[in-house]
Amino acid sequence: MFSVRNIPASRALKTYRCPGCDHEIGPGTAHVVAWPDRDAGGPDERRHWHTGCWSGRASRSITRRWS
């Protein structure tokens, strides 16, 4: 399971790389932040995903590993 937070465009201030498509998520782009839902999960395990990539993750594999 994952903890998930939707980030609105107005709060998206940095550039991130989506692990679903390996493309950048630019500032001002609404997106999703997800991290493993477990006690050991911390800030280092958060990943920023395009909303569509997060929604479609079950139908394809990720292009970047969580490492």
Secondary structure, DSSP 8 states (H G I E B T S, - for coil): -EEEEEE-GGG--S-EE-TTT--EE-TT--EEEEEE-STT--GGG-EEE-HHHHHTGGGS--SS---
